[in-house]
Amino acid sequence: MRMMNGVGFIGVGNMASAIAKAVRASKPEQALYLYNRTPERIYELSQALNAFQVERERLDVDLLARCEYIFVGVKPYGMKSLFEEELAPYLSEDEPKVWISMAVGYPLKDLKTLTPASHRWIRIMPNTPVEFGEGYVSYCYDPAIEASKVGYVEALLQEAGRLQYYDESQFDAAGAVAGSGPAFIYQVIEALSDAAVSHGIPRQEALEMAAQTVVGAGQMVLASGENPGALKDRVTSPGGTTIAGVKALEANGLRHAMISAVDATYQRSVDLSDQA
């Protein structure tokens, strides 16, 4: 069996790029191999990470032959064609790999049909802040995989932020909150900054103020261990300014909107699982 010391990435979009940066931070000396169907999109990333950029015609010898652990950043609808049309001729029982899938709604039982039986699968649901070491990565895995292999993937992602194992039955819910949550929070930051601008604060200062407020509030929840409701109560004086704002949020349905956004995201993930 050939020695395979590299870590590969197939399909390097926004999320996979963020994961690649986290892997580089976790393993500065690790050989990384990046393949994307549109190679011009990852040229700068390959240079920044000191990674090997793999050409399509050399996918087998420059990535598959060198990597035991391979992250797959392809969209769910592209998974089957990727493996059946591009990778299948180069995969064998004798050289098992560990595949780490980021495909939303693509369950382990279906992922396992894409590769020979000796290969193993891990599902991850990261969010984009992993690029800065402040992300949240939910993961689950094939029960047949060796603990040492799971441990190695955990080590690759140690600089991504918080890693949390979930049973696959909870994976859609975890992804709906942590995976999609940054998009919801960006809208909160944007709305806060717009409000600040409307009251005369310059745009850049308004953005920094809003973003830091969200960061600080999140750190308060994590560091204190207190319920967010209790922390809210500590800054809402009777008859004061903050409780007036909280009342306005309740009247305009902030809580319901957030819960509805997670519900819609969760349902879409379930629908994609049914289509896989």
Order of alpha helices (4+ residues) and beta strands (2+ residues): beta-alpha-beta-alpha-beta-beta-alpha-beta-alpha-beta-beta-alpha-beta-alpha-alpha-alpha-alpha-alpha-alpha
